[in-house]
């Protein structure tokens, strides 16, 4: 199968991560893959290494009209069986470039289909996501919750979770640091709920003098606010802002507990990553989406978003009950293996094969 994956801009983001993961996995499965972005291979960061068998096509290095013409030339030349646009803007460009070429186009969306209540709505991205997605052959969403929101709006909607970007630990480590880890960009601390985590920790931290909270992530504006909050709560030695880490996998592997404290979270890939390395996870559950990952309390704890008391109680339970914590670490680790690239790749292949069969019959 010839598959073209279109991502108009590659940087250090979740959509980029997924696009590269899919390209690499499809290539490992023996398919011919074309990865369309704004960069040549030698300009793509090692942060997201792309398999050498994946063909890189830099079609987005010019102004808007030239992007469309360049992508159309690539589609005509390579003649892919299916095109996957990662994120709404990439799929929109693909649609314009492929007009009249009778190509199967999939819109692979990687955020929630319920508006983030903490961000401003911009008209064009909103129209792309909620209205223009209706023109494509299929739209993939991350959760069953999102499927229920949009299934009747589009031609076809399929639940397709993101693939795990790191190999699950071969075995569970027992000598972990008494560290409660969180991770994310500090400048979006409100969305990530880092203030909630700090306030919840302030309620119980005196009972656990050997434990610390560490927040991994960069962002100077967010750092200024969080440092002021830490000082206000007198937690200077109990909460660490450790910056950005390329080796975040090692931090997951070396931490007893991981917390996803977000007020709003479309899926929570970082949650699965932490589970894959054996950290016991606590998640603030945004409208049931995190509960689709942590299926029950044997795999982790889900609490109400923006509830400092509930999060503080969950932290206490996970710290105090070591036997329970070990059970959660093992079961969460097992659960994460449902999201490995090979398993997500199989799900994609079933979808792509079905779309091709339907096209051939029509």
N, C-alpha and C positions, 0 to 999 in steps of 0.2 A: 504494500500500500504506500502511495506517495502522500505525505502529510505535510502541509505548510502551517507553521505556527507563527503568528504575527504579533509582535509587541513593538509599538512605535517608539518606545524609549526604554532603554535598559539602564538601571541604576541599582541601588541597594534597597529594594522593596519587596513586599510579599508577592506581588504579581510577577515580578521578574524571576523570583525564586521558583515559583510554580512553573512558569514557562520553560525554564531551563530543565527542571526536573522532568517535565513531560517529554521534551525533546530528547533528552538522554535516554529515558526509559523506552520510548518508542523505537529509538535507534537500536537499543540492546535487544529489542524484540524482533529485529530484522527488517524494519520498515525504512523507507527512504525519507529522510527528514530534511526540510528546509526551514531554517530559523531566520525570520525577517525581523530586523531591528534597525537601529540608527548607527550601528558601529560595525567595523571590521573585526574579524576574530582577534587580531593582535591588540585591539583597543578595548576588548571586553575584560573586565576585572577578573582576576583569579578567585574573587569572592564567590562567583557562580561559574565554576568550570564547565565548559560545554564539550561534550564528547567529540573527538576528532572526526568521527564519521558523520556528524551533523553538518550540513552545508549552511554556511552563514551568508545571508544576503542583506547588505546594508542599503535599504531602500528609503530610509527616513532621514537622510542627511541634508535635505534641501527644504525650501519653503513649501507650503501646503500643496499647491497644484502639482509641483514636481514630485512630491511624495506619492501622490495618487498615480501619476503617469509611470513612475519608477516601479511601483508595486504592480501595476497592471502588466507592464512588460515582463516582470518576474513570473507572474501567474501564467501568462501566455507561454513563456519559454519553458517553465518547469512542468506545467500542466498537472498540478496536484489533484488527487482524488477528492481530498477534503481540506478545507482551510479552517483553522481554529484561531479566532481572534481572542487574545487575552486582555481583558478589561474592555469596557464599552467603546472608548475612543478608538482603540486599535481595530475593533470589529467594524466600526463605522467606516474607517478608512478602507478596510478590506471590501466592504459592500460597494462603496463607490468605485473602487478599482476593478471589481469583478462584474460590474453591470454588463449583462448580455452574454457572459461567458458560461452561464449555467453551472456554477460551482456550488457544492454543498458548503454552507458557511455555518460554523458554530460560534456562538458568543459564550466565552468562558468567563463568568463573572466571579469576583473574589471579594465581594463585600455584601453586607446585609441588604435585603430588599425592603427593610423598614428604615425610614430616615433616622440618621443619627440625630438625636434631639439636642446634642451639644454643639452642632456645627451649622453654619449658614448654608441654606440650600441655594445652589447655583443653577440657573435655568437650563443651560445647554447639557451639562452632565445628567441632570434629572431627566430631560427628554430622551437622551440616549439610553439611559438605564430602564426607564419605565415604559417608554413608548416605542422607541426605535428597535428595541430588542424583539418586538413582535414580527419583524420582517425576516428574521433569520430562520434557518431550518431547525435549529435547536438552541436552547439556552441552558447552560449548566449552572446550577446553584450549589452552594456549599452544604446546606442543611435541609432537613425535612420541613423545618419551620418556614424557611424561605420558599420552599416548593408550595406550601399551602397558601402563601401570600400571593404568588404570581402564576400558578399553574394554569389558570383560566385566561390569562392575559396573552400568552405567547402560543406559537404554533405547537411547540413541544418543549417541555421542561424536564430536565433530568437532574437528580441529586448526584453530585460528583465531588466528594471531599478532596481537599488538597493532599498531595502525597507528602509523606514524612521526608524531610530534607537531610536527615542524618541517620546513620545506621543504628538500630537499637543496640544497647549494650549487650555484650555476649553473656554476661552474668551480672548479678546485682552486687554492688559494693556495699559493705556493711560499715566500714570505718569512715563515715561521712562527717563533715563539719556540721556543727550545730548552727546551721545557717538557714534562714528563711529567704529564699531568693525570689526576686521579681525582675522582669526585663521588659524594656521598651523605650521608646524615645521620650526623653524627659520633657521636651517642649509640648508634648500632648499629654502632660501629667493628668489633666482633668479627665480626659477620655480614658486613660489607663488606670485611673483611680489610685495613683500612688499616694495621694493625700489621705485617702480612706485607709490604706494599708498602714501608713504611719500613725494615724489617729487610733486605729484598732490596736496596733502594737503598744501604743502608749498606755492603753487601758490594762494590759496584762504583763508587760515586760518585766516588772519588778519581781514577779514570781519565777522568772527564768533568766537569772543573771549570766548563764553560760551561753545564751543564744543571742544571735544578732540578725537583723534584717539587712539584706544587701540588695540594692536596686542597680542593675546593670543597664546602661544606656547613656547616650550623649544628648546634648542640647543645653546651651548656656542659659537661656532664659528660664527654662524649666528648673535648672539646677539652682538658680538664685532663689526661686520661690520655695523649692523643697528644702533647701538649706535653712531658710528662715523658719519654716514649719518645724523642722527638726530641732532648731534652737528653741523655739517657743515651747516645745514639748520636753525640752531638756533630754534629748536623745542623741546628743553628739557622739557618744561612744557606742550607741546601740543600733544606729541606722547608718549604713555606709552607701554613698553614691560612688560607684566604682568606675563609671565611664563605659565606653564601648569596648567589647571584647570580641576578637575574631574567634577565640577558642571558647565560645559560650557552652559548647558541648561539655567541656571539662567542668564548668561551673554547675551544670545540671547534674553531672555524674558525682560531684563532690558535695552536693547539698542535700540535707535531710528533707527539706520541704520546699515546694515551689508554690507561689501564690499568683493567680491571675485576678487582679483586683478591679478590672475594668468596669466602668459604668456602661460602656457600649462595646461589644465585640462581635463581629460577624461570624467568626469561626473559632479562632484561638489556636493557630498552628503552634505557637510557642508552648501551649499547654501539652500538646501531643509530644513535642520535642522533649519537654521535661519528663513526661511519663516514660518516654523511650529510654531515658538514662537512669530510671529508677528513683526519681524524686517523688515523694508523696505530695500529691497536688490538692490544692484548695482553689476553687474557682467561683467568682461571682458570676452567676448564671443570667445572661441576658436573654430573657424570653424563651428559655428552653434550649438555646443553642449549645451551651456548654454541657448540658445534661445529655446531649446526643453523643458527646465524647466520653464523659464520665457517666456511665450508665446507671451506676448505683453506688452506695457508700462503701462498698468493698474496693472500688477503684479510685476513690477520692471523695472529697466533700464539695458539694455545691451549696452556696449560700445566696441570699438575696442581694442584688446589686445595691450599692450605697447604704448598706446596713453595717455600720461599724461594730455594733454589739454582736451581730451574728458572725462577722469575720473574726472578732476577738475570741468568741467562744470556739470557733472551729480551730483557730490557732492553738488554743489551750488543749483541746482534745487531742490534736495531732502531736503536740509536744509531750503531753503527759502519758499517753497510752502508747508505749513503745511497741507492744505486740500488734496493736491495731495499725500503727504506722508502717511496720514491716509488711503487714498484709496488704495495705494500700500500695506500697512500693512495688510489690510483686505483681499484684493484679493490674495495676496501672501499666506496668511494663508489658505485660501480656496483651493488654488492650491496645497499646500503641502499635502492635505488630499488624493490626488490621489496616493500617494506613501506610504501609511500606510501598515504595514505588511500583514493585511488581504487582501487588494486589490492586492498587489504584489503576495501574496500566491495563490490567485485565478488564476492569470495569469500562475503561475508555474503549478498548477494542470491541467489546460487545456493542457499545453504542455506535461506534463508527461503522462496524460491519452491518448493523441493522439499517443505518441511514443509507449506506451504499446499496443494499439489497432493495430497499424501498424505491430508491431512484431508478434502479435497473428495471423494476417491475412497472414503473410509471411511463 
